[in-house]
């Protein structure tokens, strides 16, 4: 049930609170030596996000460099293969660098310049955030270090090469499961030693305040565009909006514009190979409240509160927690969170490619998979899916592991 006192017409202006809480989730659980630094970042962001000069420059970059607005397209053949419910895609895969990540990375790059920083540090899983931040660093003339788990480096070789070509130093992370969670740990540890000249550009709506708010705000351009485009195309709002959720940046980006509308919102988590521990990364579905990486949210954890091992075919989704705003929106009942398995994602990856000529990122394929299922349940109506990235980065992995199944090996 929705809380009666939540006014979604002014939600983004009043949420999070001044200390970074979305209800009971969020905050900034950081070492004392970083408190002043994060306060500076928050103060600077609050200043520039209201600055006409900053807004004008960001709009210019989005238009001239990123290629925005990205279009909304109707998946007619995919829809017809399912029934009478019509599926549409917001084509963030057509954003420069191939995913939604550049939307907040260019904003964070501008913020770094405003703060006088010389270097940016980040983690990456699927490599899309790493490529986007490497692109922003090259654009703004900043140094850049990207931490990436060795497992993801092996899965995402094309993106690793792109980061290096853009002048970024890719630093392998070899401890633990060698994936996204460990990359975040390593990047934050490095940041602790050089924060005076460096800013840690978090890759999703996670981390200590103000990053969940900042990344949401920078990504909200996706939903603002999509809402206007969909109404222009069809004369009405979609019945449902669907997006994949790992940390949750692309979902927050598209959903924010529809919070006050009579539109059902669905976030899709990775069910991986099943419900056993270590076989999925569906934090909201199977997790409980806990603190990790500087913020309070819902996370997959053991009895001691330590993060559990996670897995997903999509490197950008295998994270044991989720953005605090998603946890809040789930509690409010405004967003419904579902899951899609590896097999369902691969099936959607295949069908969208063959029927529409669009090869989605494996992350985005989770959203497409659930949208296909939802279309069957709805029977009629319309669904808008955020196609958050393109699948070029995943081709080597898909060919190796699913080539025969998909008829490409």
N, C-alpha and C positions, 0 to 999 in steps of 0.2 A: 504493500500500500504506500502511496505517496504521502509524504509529510505535508500537511495542509499549509504550513508556514513557509514552504519553499516556493518562491515566486520565480519561475524560470524565465520570465520576461526580463529580469534584471540579474539573473543568476551569475553570469560571468563577471559582473561588476561587484558582486558581494561575496563571491566564493572563489578562492579560499579566504579564510579570515586573515587578518594582518600578520599573524604568526604562522600562516601557511597550512591551516587545517581545513580539510573537507570533512565536516562533521568531526569524528574522532580520528580520522586518518590524515596522514601527512606529517607536517612539522619538520624540524631540522635537528636530527640527533647526530651531532658532529663534535669532533674534538674541540676543546676550548680555543686552541690556537687558530681555528678556522672561523670562529664565530664572527669576528670583525670583518673578515674577508667576505663571508656570505652576506653580511649586512650591507657591505659596499655594493655587491652585485645586485642585491634587491633594491637598494636605493637608486642605483644607476638605471636599472630597468624601469622602475616606476617613473623616473624622469623622462627617459627617452621614448617610452611607449606612448607618451602624451605629446611628444615633440613633433610638430609638423615637418621639421627638417628630416628627422629620422624616418617618419612614416613615408614621406615623399621619396626618400632614397631607397627604402625597402620596396616600395611599389615599383620604382624604376628598375631595380634589380630583378624583381619578379617578372616584369614584362620583357625587358631587353636581354636578360641573361638566362633566366630560368625557362622562359617560354610560356609563362602563365597568361591567361587562364588555360588550364588543361580542360579538354572537353568532357562532356557526358555523352555516352553512346548507347544505343539500344541494341541489345543482343537478341536479334529477332530469331535467328536459327536455333540458338541455344534455348530460348524461351519456347519455341514451337516444338522442340524435341521433348519438352517436359509436359506442356499443356497450354493453358490459356493465360497463366500469370506471366507478366512481362518483366524481364530482368534487364536492368540498365547498369552500366559501369561508369564510375567516375574515374577517368583515365590518368591517375597519378603516375602510371608507368611511362607516360609521355612527358613528365616533368624532367628537366635536365638532370642527368646522372641516373635516370631510370626509376626513381622512387620518390615518395613524399618527403624523405629525410632532408632534402635540400631546403625545404621551407623553413625549418627552424635553424638549420646550420648557417644559412646566410644571415639570419637574425642574430644568432649567437656570435658570428664573426663581426658584425657591426658593433655589437655590445663590447666585444674584446677590444676593438679599436678605440671605442669611446673610453674604456677604462685604461687605455695605454698599455695593454698587454702585448707581449712580443711572441707568445706561443700559446697554442691550444692543445689540450690533451683530451683524449676520449677513448672509449672502448667500442668495439663493434662485434656483432655476432654474424649476421648474414653478409656483412661487409658494406651494406648500403649506407649506413650512417657513416662508416669510415670513409667511403668514397665521397660522400656529400661534404663531410668536414674537410677532407683533403682538398676538395674543389674550392670550398670557401677560403681555406688557408692560402691557396695559390692566388685566388682572386684578390684577397686583402693583403697579401705579402706577409703572411705570418708563418712561423715555424709550426710543425704539427707532428705529434706522436700519437699513433693509434695502437692500442693494445688489443690483441686478438688471440683467442684460444687456439692451440695447435690443431685441434679437431676441426674447427671452423676454417682455419687456414687451408687445410687439405680439401675441405668441401667447397671452398669459395675462391679457388685459385684465380679466376678472372678478375675479381674485385681486388685481390691482393696486388696483382700486377697493376691495376689502374691506380691504386693508392700510391704505389712506388713511383709510377710514371708522373704523377702529380707532385712529386717532391716530398712525400710524407714518409716518415720512418715507421714501418710496421714492426711492432715488437711482439714476438711470440710469447704466449703464456703457457707454461708446461706443467703447472701444478693442478691438483684436483682432477675434475672431469675435463679440463682444458677447453671449456666452452665459455658462454657469455658471462655467467656469474663470476668465474675466475678472472675474466678480462676486466670486469668492473672493479673487482678487488685490486688488481694490479695497477690499473689506471689511477684509482683513488690514492693508493699508496704512493705512487710517483708524484701525484699532485701535491701531496702533503709536504714534499720536500722542495717545491719550487712555485708555490702559489703566488708569490709576490709579483712575478713576471708572467704568470701563466693563468689561464682560466680553463677549468674542466667543463667541457661542453657535453653535457649529458645527452644521451641519444634517444631518450623517450620521456614520457611524462612520469618519471620516477626520480628518486634522489631527494636530497634535502630541499626545503623551500629556499629560493623561489623557482627552482627548475620545473616542477610539475605544472605550475601556473604559466611560466614563460613558454615552455614547449607547446602547451595547449594553445596559448594565444597565437603563437607563430603558425601553428598548424590549422588554426580556425579558418584560414583562407580557403581550405579545401571545402568545408561545409558551406561557407558563404557563397562561393562560386556555384557549388553543386545545387544548392537550393534554388538559386535564381535560374540556373540553366534548366533544371528539371521542370520548373513551372513554365518557363518559356517554351519548352518542347511539348509539354503535355497539357498545360492549362491547369494543372493541379499538383499537389504534393504527392510524393510516393507514399504507399501504404506502409512500407518498412524500409529501414536503412540497416545495412549489414556491413560489418568490418571485422577483420581479424584482431585479436588481442594477445600480445606478448607482454611488453611493458604498457602498450596502449596508445602510442602517439597518433597513429593514423586513425584509430577509432575515435579518439577525443577530437581530432581535427574535423572529421565529417559530422560527428554527432552533435557537437556544440550548437550548430546553427539550427538544429531541429528540436532542441530540448523543449521549447515552448509550443511546439506544433502537435497536432493529433496524428503523430507518426510513431509507429512501433520501432524501437531501436534494439538491435541485437549485436552483441560482441561475441566473437567466436574464438574459443581457446583451443590449443592443440592437445588432443587426446592421445596422440602418438600411437603407440602399439597396444595400449590398454590402460586399465585403471590401477595396475600394480605400481608400487613405489619405484620411481626411476624409469617408468615407461611412458610418462606423459609430462606436460608442463601446464596443466589446467589449474592455476593457482586459485582463482575465485570459486571454481567448482569443488575442489577438494581441500583447500587450505583453511587456515585460521589466522586470526589477528597476530601480528608480530612485527618486530622492527628489523630491518635489514638495509644496508647501504644508505643509512641516514634518514630513513622515513618509516612511518608506521603504516602498514597496510595489511592485506590478506596475503599470506605466503604459505608455501609448502614447507613444513618444518617438522623436526622430530620432537620427542618429548622434552629435550633440553632447549628447544627454541632455535636449533641450528638448521640452516637450509637443507632440504632434502635434495638428492640428486634428481635431475630432470632430464627430459629427452623430447625432442621433436625432430621430424624430418626437416623442418624449417629452422635454420640456425637463428633467425631473428625472433623466434618465439620461445626458445628454450631457456626461460628465465623463471626462477622459483617464486617470484612475487609479481605484483602488478601495480600500476599507478594508483595512488591513493584516491584520486577522483573516481576511478572505476569502482573501487570498493564502496565508496560513498553512494554512487549512482545505483549500484546494486542494492544497497540497504534501503534506498529511497523507493526502489521498485521502478525507477524510470527507465533503466536499461536491463534487458534480459540477457544473461550470458549462457551460451550454449557451447558445444564442443564439436570438433571434426577430427577424425582420425587420420593417420598417415594415408591409409588406403583411400579414404574419401577425398583427401586433398589431391592425391595422384590422379584419381578418376576425374576430378574437376579440372585439373591441370591439362589432362588429355582432351577432354571434351571442349573446353574453351579454345584450345589451340586448333583443333580440327574443325569445329563448327563456326568459329568467329575469326580465326587468323590472329588470335591474341595469345601469346605465351606468357602466362602470369608468373610472378614470383611464387615460390612454394608457400610463402606466408599468405599472400593474397588468395591462393588456391583454397585455403581453409575457409575464407569468407565466401568464395564462389560455391564451395561444396555445401555449406549450410544454406545458402540462398537457393540452390537447386532443390534441396530437401524442403525448404519452406515454401517454395513455389508450388510443389505438389500438394502440400497441406492446405495452402490458401485457395488453390484452384483458379482464382481470378485475382485481378489487382496488379500492383506494380511493386517491384523491389529495386532499390538503389544499392549497389555494392561498391565499396571503395576498393578499386584495383590498385592497391598501394604501391606495387612495384612490378617490374618486368622480370621475366624468367631467364634472361641470358646467363646470369650468374649461377643458375642451378643446372644448366644443361649437362655439364660433365658428370655431375653426381647422378642426375636422373638417368642418363644413358648407361652409366656403370651399373646402377642398382635396379632400374626398371626398364631398361632398353628393350628387352625381349617382350615384356608385357605390353609395351606401347608400340611395338613394331618399328623401333628406330635403331635396332642393333642386330 
